[in-house]
Amino acid sequence: MTAQNKKKRRYTWKDHLFILSCVVIPVVNFLVFYVYVNIDSFVMAFQMPKNGQLVWTFDNFRWVWDKIVNGSTNQRDDLRLAFANTFLTFLVQIAMFVVGLFVSYFLYKKIFGYRYFRILFFLPSLVSAVVTSIFYIQLMNSDFVPHLLEKIYHLDYEMKSPLMDSKFANRMIFLNLIWLNFPSNMILWGGTFARIPAEVLESAKIDGCGWLRELFQIILPIVWPTFVILITTQVAGIFGATGNVFLLTGGNYGTQTVSNWMYLYVQTANGTMSTNLYRAAALGFILTIISCALALLIRKFLTSRVEEVQY
Amino acid sequence: MSPFQELKAMHLTVAERIIRAIVWIVFVCFAASYVYLILWCFYSGARNYADLASNPFGFSRIQWSNYIEVFTAIQSNGSNFLAMIWHSVYFSFFGPLISIFLTSALAYCCAKYKFVGSSLIPAIILIVMTLPIYGSGTAMYRLLYRLNWLDSYLMIFTSFNGFTGYFLYFYAFYQTVSGVYSEAASLDGANPWQIYYRIILPQAMPLFGSLFLMAWIADWNSYGSALIYMPNLPTLAVGLYQFQTYAAYNNRMDLLFAGCAISMIPPLVLFAFCNKTMMSNVSIGGIKE
């Protein structure tokens, strides 16, 4: 609804009070826990505790830059490795985004048993990542997986668990990501596909359009606005790509990611005089600027190919 | 129409049948793995701890007493299993309930009234949704520390937020809801609160219920914020995460899995009864006309 459709009558004091009662709590909450918090996180990037006082400095950026360029002997602080892992995780996420689109398409096309699949594919969303990770760790620790990998890769040592082996830990985290994200965005895509006019697809079928052509040349252009929103969100969240690293390895065995690094730094903070908090804020500041620019670029690029997104 | 009849009515080509068969096999594998995950948790939680340690994926005699022992044996940061359930209920039920309630009211105001923020708020929410800000956990920690809200029940106030993605669903709904009844009620002397709570909100209840269930399940299962900001008020997810180390060292993985199984029951039961509501046509972004 546009502004013209909204009530134009003169508001009474009750209307004003009603608007205020609906708006005041969310707005105050937003101002405190979003606006203030984010501004403060930018401020923190330029602060550092010294002798019990906070001083203004660029040291956090220098420290972060050093860890990005030179890495670290401590794998948990090796930001160069963390960035590499984050980009790899992001690529897996994008791949699973496409897979999720295909999964939703086949469910929409009523593959045999689609009603059951829709329910069963929802199960990972109902279970805590803590529980799925405990199961996955047990699976990786069992004799079967390590022995299988020893045979496939002809390893000359006995593997305890691939999650505790630097050669395999990352791959196992990607596997976990693939397993749990197979039906990603199923409900959103399902809801969007359901709104596609049936007559469009019927006429395409009469014209001999195959399923691949139907998906890419008819359905995808129709749902392009939704695609733009989802892909923009994915790209904007590039530095948040982490999988279940925290739960599966804690960032050890060469699996550290950027967001897990920041999470660990906040988790291990003890009071507001912890240097970890301010270094994490500095990295957050850099990542925010890069991801905002990326999100704007990708959105501009994608929307330039079709008309503006309708919400 | 049965699934077989539906398939027959589609008149698929041979190539399409082959592709569908391959996709179907992949679907079955993934679906089976999800079912196995859940069944394995319930079964492992009822196994003898020695058998479980020697062969985690084997079979052994079932002992249901684990599911009772969980309530006394699982402890984390001074909280027992019942306390963890209470923390989960408190933060994951009341938090999302109030948040969805506030979001709905905010969306209604923005959709139906013209005021300073009526166009600004939806625009801000879109920006917030698409432009992520990294590192804000540091400042949130500092704020909560200064407010003395870490490990506090007052943390629930942080979720009294209407500027969420759920706003867009409500906003779209209230834009299309008919104004006939509310105008009639207004002529009869109803005030804005009566119109919203007695006429508008009941119409939005299916959407309200659907979004609340999704938010509740997400909060019930989440561990990230709770582990950082309130490790001494562990929710079930946090408590199980913290109990892992103890269970591994003391060979009581049976209790850990029993705890995991119990934590899965509320979302699974809710999903069993409300899956149609939860999976109803939720869409975002629109389609091209």
Interface residues (C-beta under 8 A of the other chain):
Chain A: M1 A3 N5 K6 K7 K8 Y11 K14 D15 L17 F18 I19 S21 C22 V23 I25 P26 V27 N29 F30 V32 F33 Y34 Y36 V37 N38 I39 D40 S41 V43 M44 A45 F102 V103 F106 K110 I111 F112 G113 R115 Y116 F117 R118 I119 L120 F121 F122 L123 P124 S125 L126 V127 S128 A129 V130 V131 T132 I134 F135 Q138 L139 N141 S142 F144 W179 F182 P183 I187 L188 G190 G191 T192 A194 R195 I196 G210 W211 P221 I222 V223 W224 P225 T226 F227 V228 I229 L230 T232 T233 A236 G237 F239 G240 L247 S259 M262 Y263 Y265 V266 Q267 A269 G271 T272 L277 Y278 A280 A281 A282 L283 G284 F285 L287 T288 S291 C292 A295 R299 V306 E307 V309 Q310 Y311
Chain B: P3 E6 L7 M10 A15 E16 I19 R20 V23 W24 F27 F30 A31 S33 Y34 V35 L37 I38 W40 C41 P56 F57 L102 T103 A105 L106 Y108 C109 A111 K112 Y113 K114 F115 G117 S118 S119 I121 I124 L126 V128 M129 T130 L131 P132 I133 Y134 G135 S136 G137 T138 A139 M140 Y141 R142 L143 Y145 R146 F157 T158 F160 N161 G162 F163 L168 A172 Q175 T176 N191 P192 W193 Y196 I217 W220 N221 S222 Y223 G224 L227 I228 L236 A237 V238 L240 Y241 Q244 M253 L256 F257 C260 S263 M264 P267 L268 F271 N275 M278 M279 S280 N281 V282 S283 I284 G285 G286 I287 K288
